[in-house]
């Protein structure tokens, strides 16, 4: 199976089951283009129902892994699901949009069972987030070590996406927690894209020596993906419309809260594209060949980037709020989170499979 990202870059499994960061294989035919397709072009199969606020999807071998914000990992294989609680050193705080969010599978997950997670926790000082390593032995998921902690947290703005980049490092998105000073403060972990080693260290070639910060000036980025040339993109929620897709490069300042949309300010990056007065609330993103797919919450659909027009075009809509999307061969898989993080109670959601008509 092929997911166009390890966490957010493309994943492909070679015959022995090793997960590799390949985008799609150089000698393989790319999947069909989805540009110009619409809802009627996608027969739909519901794979799993009764998910509770699912947040991220990963794939390895014949299995799909879905995180649920309450602290569970759902494993889906051959149309069957099992739900496993993630056993952590400090309790997962399921509050608003917080909880168990991103997952990234280690390169040799099929043999090691190692994965990485982003989750919210509570201290006397309030909500925080952390990145942990955990291991799956086929019967249970257990935290094995903390890689990074004390990431500022919030009921709504936690970022939360994890992705293993082409360089083998772990990339992490964090939210601005409604503090306008922190995204511009390189000493803070809030409102950033972070880059850490799989051991939780600062990579020697990070743009700011001794710092996990890779890029800054972000509001609430929730998607990460790399194209076949290694260019990194992020999807980000705007304050009032002006949702953004950005081309991320090391050390750059993406302007929040001083600029958004088309606004310009010296030393800051103007958005690669934005939603203008519309609201997409983009979340998970993934490359399918050379095409960037975007799961949207308020946009209630799966979109594809029209690079020439610098716009997103819908290819599937069902009235659901979509949190993440992955591409496996010719098919798409997507998860919904139909309850707003401002709401309360369980979220009755599902994992669907979209297969393009021949």
N, C-alpha and C positions, 0 to 999 in steps of 0.2 A: 504494500500500500504506500501511497505517496502523499504526504502532506506538505504543501509548499511553505514550510517553515519548520525548523525545530523550535517549537513554540511559536514562532512567528515566521521563521524562514522555512523553506521547503524541506520536508522530510522524505527520504526514500529508504526503503528497506531492501538490502541486498539479500540473496537467497538464504544466507545463514541467520537472518533476522537482525543483524546489526543495524542500528539506526544511524544513518549518515546524513550529513549536511550537504545536500547536493542540488537543491532547487528542483530541477528534474534532470535526469541523466543526460549527459551531453550526446550520447549515441542513441537516445530514445526519441521517438516522435513526441512533440509537445501535445498536450490535450487540445481538444477542439476549442476554438475561440468562442467566448460567450457574448462578445459584443453584438448588440442588436437583438439579443434574445429577450423574451418576456416570460411572464408567469406561465402562459399556456404551453411553452416549450419544455416545461419541466414536470413530468409525472412525479408524484410525491409519495413516499412511503414513510409512515411513522415507525421509527425503529424502537424508540423507548418513550413511554409516557410516565406521568407522575414524577417528574424531576422537580426538585425544590431549589429554585434560584440557581440554576447551573451557570457557570461563569467561563470556563475554558475547556477546550477540546484538544487532545493529543491522540496520536495513533502510533502503534508499533506492532509489527507482525499482523496478526489477525484481530487485534484488540483495539478498541477505542476507549480512551480514558476521559471522563468528564468530572470536573470539580463542582461541588455544590457548596454554596456559601456557608451553610451550617457546619461544615467540617468533614464532609464525606467525599470519597472518590468513587464514582460509579464506573465499573468496568463492563464493557459491552463486547460480547463475542458471539457470533452466530445468532444474532438477534435476541440473545438472552442477556440479562443484566444482573450484576451483584453490586451491592452497596457496602463499602468499607469505611469505617470512621478512621480519620487520620489521627494517630496518637502523637500528641505534641508535648513538649516540655512545659509549655504555658498554654492555658486554654485559649481556643479560638473564639474571638468575640464577634458574634453574628449581630451586627447593629447597622440598620439602614443599608447602605451599599457596601459595608465592610463584611469581613468574614474570610473564608477560604476562597481565594481568587485565582491567581495564575498558577499554571503548572508547566514545567519544562522537563522532558525526559532526557536523561544523560545519554551520551552517544552510544554506549553499549548497554542500554537498558535491558535488552532481552537476556543478557547474561548476568548483569549486575543488579538489576532491580532498582537502580538509583534514579531518583527524580528530585526536582527542586520545586518548592512551593512558596507562595507569597500569602501571608495571612495577617489579619488584624488581631490585636490583643489589647487588653485594658490594664492600665496601671492606675495608681492613685492620682497620677497627673493627667489621665485621660486616655484616649485611644492612640495606639501606635501600630506600626506594621513591621513585619520582619520577613526575611528570606531564610528558608531552612532547606537542608538536605534531608531526604527521607528514603527509606528502603521498603520495597514490596517483596515479600517472600512467597507470594501466591495465596496467603491466608490473611495477612494483615499489613497495614502501612504503619511504619514507626519512624518518628524523627530520629536522625542519627547525629545531626549537629546543626547549630545556628551559624549561618553565614554572615548575616547582616541584620542588626536590630535597631530599634529606636528610630525608625522612619516615621515622621509625623503622620498621624492618622486623623480621620474625620468621618462623620456619619455618611457623607456623600462623596468626598473627593479623595480617593486613595490611590488612583492609578491602578496598579495591580497586575499588569501584564509582565510575564517573564518570557525570554526568548534566548536560545543559544545561538550566537552569531556564527558566521562563517569562520571567524578566528578562534572559535571554541570557548570564548568568554560568555558570561551570563549577563544579559541586559535586562534592566528593571525599570518600569515606569512608575512614577510617584505623583500624587496630587498636591495641589497648592494649599489645601485645608482652609481656604477662605482667609488667608493672611497674605495681603498684597506684597509684603516685603520679602517673603521667603523664596519665591521663584527666582528673584534676582540676586539672592544671597548665596554665593557659592559655598559658604560654610554650612548651609542647611541642605538636607536631603529632600526637602519638599519641592514639588514642581520641577522635577528633573527626569532625565533619562540617565540611569546609573549603569556603570560597567564594572563588573567584578569577576574575579577568577572563580572557577568551580570550587575552590577551597575557601572563598570568602575574602581574598586579598585584593589589594588595589593593583591592577595591571601596571607594569613599569612604564608602558607607553600611553597611559591615560593623559588627556590633554592638560590636566592640572595636577602637578606632582603631589603624590600622597593623598589624592582625593578620588572618591568613587564617581564624581560627577563627570558625565560624558557630554551632555548638553543641558542647557538650563533655560529658564524663562518659559516654562510650560504650565498650562492650567490643570488639565486632567487627562493626560494621554492614556489611552486604553488599547491601542493596537500597535504592533511592531511587525515589520516584515522586510526581507531583503529581496532584491531582484536578482536575476542571473549574473549580473555584473558586480554584485556585492553592494549596491546602493541601498541604504537603509531608509525606510519610511515609517512614520508614526501617524496614527489617527488620534485626534484630540478634540475634546468637548469644548465649545466656546461658552462664553458667559451668557449671552443672549443672541442666539443664532451664531454666525461666524464660526461654525465648526471647521476644523482644519485637517488637511493632510499635509505633512511636512517631510521634506527630504533632510534627514538628520545627518550631520557631520560633526566630528569631534570639536568640542570647545565653543560651539556657536550658541548665541543667545537668541531664543525664539520670541522674546519680547514681552511675554505676559508678566504683569498686567498693563504694561506701558503702551503696547500696540497689539492690535489683532486685525484679522482680515487683510485688506490692502494697505493698511497704514505702514508708514516707513519711519524709521528713526536710525540715526547713525549707530553702527555697531550692533544692529539687531536684524534678524532675518524676517522678511515678509513671507507670509504663508505661501507654500507651493500651490495650494488651491484652498478655497474656503466656500462655505455654503451661503454667503451673503445673508440675506434676511430670512432664509429658510433654516430649519434645524434638522440635522440628520441624527445627532448623538451617535457618532460612529464608535464602534467598539472593536472587536477582533478584526484583523485584516490578514490576508494571505495572498501570495502570488500563485496564479494558475498559469504556468508557462510565463509569458511576459505580461500578463494581465493582472492588475491588482484588484482583488475582491474585498469588499467592505461590508461587514454586518452592521446594521443600524438599528437603534432602539426607537427613537422618535420617527425616523424614516420608515420603520416597519418593513424592512426588506433587505435583500442582498443586492448590492450595487457593484458595478465595475467602473474602474477609472478610464475615462476617455482622455488619454494623455494629450491629444492634439487640441481638444477643446478645453482642457484643464477643468473637467467637470465629472461628476459621478452620474452614471445612468443606471436606473433600476433594471435588474434582470429577473427578479422574483419578489413577489409580495403576497402575503397571506393575511395581513392584519395583525400578525404577531410582532412583538419586539424581539429582534435578533441580537444575541450577544456575541456569537462567534461563528466562524465559518472555516471549513477546511476542504481541500480538494484531494480526493483519493481516486486516482485514475481519471476516468471521465466523469465521475460522480462528485457531487457536493454533499457535505454533511453540515448541518447547522443546528445550533441550540437557541432556544428562546429563554428570555427572562421577562415574563409578561407583567410582573408586579414592579411598579416603580420603587426605587430605593427609599422614596419618601413614604411608602406605604408600610403596612404591618402584616404579619401573618405569613403562612406558607405561600409559595408561588407554584402554581400548577403548570409545569412546563414540559417540553418534549424535545427529543432529538429526531430530526427528520433527515431523510436521504432524498436528494434530487438527482434524477437520472435524465440527461437530455434525450429528447426524442431522436431516433435514428433518421 
